[in-house]
Structure formats: C-alpha cells, structure tokens
C-alpha cells in the first residue's frame, strides 16, 4: 500500500511540474509548436506500448524471437507510434536509444552480454526507420542550405554551445524566470571562453557523479542519459539554427529531471510519515509547500502565456529584453505589423533590423515591399537594388524591382531585370509573365504574347498568364483568342474581379451588352470599383437606348 502511495505521489508531482511549468508554454499555446505536442504524444505512447511489451517478455507471457516479435501487438504498436512521432517531428529519432536506456533501467533486461546483443537487435526496426528519417531530414536541410552552415560553425563551437544549453535548460527548470521566446546564436564563440568551458566541465562532473552512484542507484544515470539523448537532435551539434535554444525543446527532455523531483518528493513524504513524533506537522508542511509551489508555477505560467498572445506581444517582449541582440525580433514584429496594416510601424522595425544586420538582403526586400505598399516606389526600388547588391543571385529581387520599374514608367529597365531573373532560372514562369507585362507597356504585343505563352507552359494552372495573354490578344484584335483565354482564366480562378472586368471590356467592345453587364456586375460584387463605374455607365446608356426602342425595361435585373 505504501509503495502504491509513493508511486502516486511521484506521478502527481511529475505531472504537476510537466503540466504547469512555464517552459512548456510555447509548446502548449503557439500554433507552430503543435508538432512538438504531437511528437511528444506519440513518443510517450510508443514508450508505454514498449513497456507493456517488455513486461510481458520478462514474465514469459509473450512469445520470444525476432519472427514472433513481428506478431506481438505491443511491439508493433510501439513501432507504429514511433513512426507517427517521427512524422510529427524528426526529433523523435532518439527513441530507440531511450528504449535501450529503459531496458537497462528500470526494466533491468540487460544482465549479460548476450542480453545486451538481444536488446540491440530488438531495436533494429526502430533504428532503421529512424535512420531513414534522418537521411530525408538531412537532405531537406541541404536543399534549404542549412547543411552549409554546419561547415561555417566549427564542431568545437557547437559542442560548447550544446554543453551550455544542457545546463541552461536545467537552470531554467529550477528557476523559470526571464524566459525568452528567442535565444540568439552568439556572433562569436571563443574556444577558451571560461563560461563555455565551465559548462563542459560541469556536464562531465554530473556524468561522473551518475556513474559513481550507478552501482547503488541506476535511476540517476538513466535519467541523465534520457535527458542528454532526447536533447541531442536539437542541441545544435547536428544542426545549426539562428537560435541556440528554445523553450519548446525541453518538452520531452524535461520528463527526466521532473521525474527525479517527483521520486524525491515521494521519498520525502515517506520519511515524514515514518517520523511518528512530527508526522502530522510534517505532512501539513509538505502538502503546503507543494501547493505553494504549484501556485507559483501557475502564476509564472499565466504570465508567460500573456507574452505568447500574438506575434506583436511576443517579439515586443524579446526586443524589450534584448533590444540590440536580436534583429530577427524586429523582422518578425515588422511582418506582424504589416499583416494588420501598420505599414509605417513595419518600416520602422525593418529599418532597425537593417541597422543591426546590414548585410541581410531579405530585410531590404521586406522593407522595399513595405515601401511599395505605401506608394514610396523610389525608396522601394532603392531597397531592392541594395538587396541585389548583397545577393546578386536572388531572382525574386530582380523580378520585383523589374515590376516596380515597369509601374513607375520604366518598362525598358524592367525588361533588363526580367532578363537577369530568367538567366538565373530559365524555368521561372513569373519572370516571363512580368516581362510580358513590360513588353505590353512598351507596345510590343507580339513579344508580350510570346512571353505569356512561355509563362503558361511553365505554370499552366496560373490564371494570370491566361488573363494577361487575353488582354494582349484583345489589344491585338484577336477577339476569339482573347475570349478563349478569359474563359480559361475564369475556370482557374472564378473569384478574380480582374478577369471579369477584362472579359466585360471585350464583350462591351464587341457589342454584347448583356454579357458585358453580367461580367461587370460580377467584378463589382468582387470589389472592383472600376467595374462598378463601368457597370453604372453601361446600364445608364443601355436603359436610354432601350427606352427609345421600347425594349429597355427588361434588360437589367
């Protein structure tokens, strides 16, 4: 009975820490962190199924052997949940190592070399799946250019950062104050830095202490290895990110130290109960301390949740805590301000980010687009010019600057930018589409139609290619070709007011007034003021003509 009581106390304390700790706020409330929740769910379900499997194996109630294991329901469930955890997030790749740790303690299945080999062979299906996911993940990072950054950050620097992160997470679990949503990667890491070297020493000391206690108590070694193994995929040793740490990375690893605290609480309760003289007072003190601790955790978690209310509150908090260290905070807050229409505020944040990170072409492109939104075309062109100087291989920068030049009355200069974008990426349909616009502005309809043909062949599902080519055909007097393109564009995007407006103009020019009115009305309903004006003008004219012939009363309904 007392044993069951200790288990319940340990579980309750672990659950309270896991559920209420402010470190877990990001995972629980932030939408982009939902994969962490899904990964943790399937990770734990896989561990639970494996626990049932291992228990039946040791009790002899399940058939043994690699062939019969395939038909063991709990083993298959564990593997299936592992696959789902990996599908949620690749960080679950550490599960096979975790299962081996569980075999060592608390299952104690590794009592000989032969059993060690058996346990390893038992995990081969898990390792195979994990290896496959690791290869796919590395390939995906390589396509994004993330693998290149591994070369620029030396291994010894990554190891130092990982060691510091391991201890920093433990410190934040013990004292969860000043938690930041973003911990920036240091610009420079001195190899002989005392702060980082001390972290390495402390990690080694903790490991040595766990090894020393291993003969009497395996729990500490198992918990420490669980913590290290589950942190490894996101520690910065294998991958390099702009941030050294993130609170959400502790979601699974924190189970180990929280479980140790839970077991310690159960042990403390047992000692208090065994002290007969002070048992009642001791129990009240322990319960009161636990309640006070829970209230403090709730208060800190509620406070942390308010920071994650939205992107603006989130990045404003980071800027408040580290105003000169995190240019990404200004970038992200600028994007959030732009989304709610506060363009001037976004421009101010982008400007600050540029001052902190002047060699980042993406910031110039974001500020340039914001300038474009406010009608400051010259400033926008200047920003895209700077972005091109910093990154001359970015075809998108050429395309957007080309468009700005076209709409500012310089289509010939825009053509040069589109030519450059095409030379960088010959299969860039957007470059051909926009060069067609430039040629159309220059009056060269044949070149425009040719570029629209190429854009459509590269992006046959893009309605803009058909709409633009239809306009060019209409201007060239090829009515049937224009109408066919407008009809195709409507099928691809029936909610574009521009298509109905363009087709309405075609119908109007050809004298199909009823069809023109129908298209203008549809474009007007979709928000086109130009279509509303055209509709009003055409309806008024048609009513007057109908009144003269006595047929106008039934035209517009």
C-alpha positions, 0 to 999 in steps of 0.5 A, a space after each residue: 500500500 505504501 509503495 502504491 502511495 509513493 508511486 502516486 505521489 511521484 506521478 502527481 508531482 511529475 505531472 504537476 511540474 510537466 503540466 504547469 511549468 512555464 517552459 512548456 508554454 510555447 509548446 502548449 499555446 503557439 500554433 507552430 509548436 503543435 508538432 512538438 505536442 504531437 511528437 511528444 504524444 506519440 513518443 510517450 505512447 510508443 514508450 508505454 506500448 514498449 513497456 507493456 511489451 517488455 513486461 510481458 517478455 520478462 514474465 514469459 507471457 509473450 512469445 520470444 524471437 525476432 519472427 514472433 516479435 513481428 506478431 506481438 501487438 505491443 511491439 508493433 504498436 510501439 513501432 507504429 507510434 514511433 513512426 507517427 512521432 517521427 512524422 510529427 517531428 524528426 526529433 523523435 529519432 532518439 527513441 530507440 536509444 531511450 528504449 535501450 536506456 529503459 531496458 537497462 533501467 528500470 526494466 533491468 533486461 540487460 544482465 549479460 552480454 548476450 542480453 545486451 546483443 538481444 536488446 540491440 537487435 530488438 531495436 533494429 526496426 526502430 533504428 532503421 526507420 529512424 535512420 531513414 528519417 534522418 537521411 530525408 531530414 538531412 537532405 531537406 536541410 541541404 536543399 534549404 542550405 542549412 547543411 552549409 552552415 554546419 561547415 561555417 560553425 566549427 564542431 568545437 563551437 557547437 559542442 560548447 554551445 550544446 554543453 551550455 544549453 544542457 545546463 541552461 535548460 536545467 537552470 531554467 527548470 529550477 528557476 523559470 524566470 526571464 524566459 525568452 521566446 528567442 535565444 540568439 546564436 552568439 556572433 562569436 564563440 571563443 574556444 577558451 571562453 571560461 563560461 563555455 568551458 565551465 559548462 563542459 566541465 560541469 556536464 562531465 562532473 554530473 556524468 561522473 557523479 551518475 556513474 559513481 552512484 550507478 552501482 547503488 542507484 541506476 535511476 540517476 544515470 538513466 535519467 541523465 542519459 534520457 535527458 542528454 539523448 532526447 536533447 541531442 537532435 536539437 542541441 545544435 551539434 547536428 544542426 545549426 539554427 539562428 537560435 541556440 535554444 528554445 523553450 519548446 525543446 525541453 518538452 520531452 527532455 524535461 520528463 527526466 529531471 521532473 521525474 527525479 523531483 517527483 521520486 524525491 518528493 515521494 521519498 520525502 513524504 515517506 520519511 515524514 510519515 515514518 517520523 511518528 513524533 512530527 508526522 502530522 506537522 510534517 505532512 501539513 508542511 509538505 502538502 503546503 509547500 507543494 501547493 505553494 509551489 504549484 501556485 507559483 508555477 501557475 502564476 509564472 505560467 499565466 504570465 508567460 502565456 500573456 507574452 505568447 498572445 500574438 506575434 506583436 506581444 511576443 517579439 515586443 517582449 524579446 526586443 524589450 529584453 534584448 533590444 540590440 541582440 536580436 534583429 530577427 525580433 524586429 523582422 518578425 514584429 515588422 511582418 506582424 505589423 504589416 499583416 494588420 496594416 501598420 505599414 509605417 510601424 513595419 518600416 520602422 522595425 525593418 529599418 532597425 533590423 537593417 541597422 543591426 544586420 546590414 548585410 541581410 538582403 531579405 530585410 531590404 526586400 521586406 522593407 522595399 515591399 513595405 515601401 511599395 505598399 505605401 506608394 514610396 516606389 523610389 525608396 522601394 526600388 532603392 531597397 531592392 537594388 541594395 538587396 541585389 547588391 548583397 545577393 546578386 543571385 536572388 531572382 525574386 529581387 530582380 523580378 520585383 524591382 523589374 515590376 516596380 520599374 515597369 509601374 513607375 514608367 520604366 518598362 525598358 529597365 524592367 525588361 533588363 531585370 526580367 532578363 537577369 531573373 530568367 538567366 538565373 532560372 530559365 524555368 521561372 514562369 513569373 519572370 516571363 509573365 512580368 516581362 510580358 507585362 513590360 513588353 505590353 507597356 512598351 507596345 510590343 504585343 507580339 513579344 508580350 504574347 510570346 512571353 505569356 505563352 512561355 509563362 503558361 507552359 511553365 505554370 499552366 494552372 496560373 490564371 494570370 498568364 491566361 488573363 494577361 495573354 487575353 488582354 494582349 490578344 484583345 489589344 491585338 484584335 484577336 477577339 476569339 483568342 482573347 475570349 478563349 483565354 478569359 474563359 480559361 482564366 475564369 475556370 482557374 480562378 472564378 473569384 478574380 474581379 480582374 478577369 471579369 472586368 477584362 472579359 466585360 471590356 471585350 464583350 462591351 467592345 464587341 457589342 454584347 451588352 448583356 454579357 458585358 453587364 453580367 461580367 461587370 456586375 460580377 467584378 463589382 460584387 468582387 470589389 472592383 470599383 472600376 467595374 462598378 463605374 463601368 457597370 453604372 455607365 453601361 446600364 445608364 446608356 443601355 436603359 436610354 437606348 432601350 427606352 427609345 426602342 421600347 425594349 429597355 425595361 427588361 434588360 437589367 435585373 
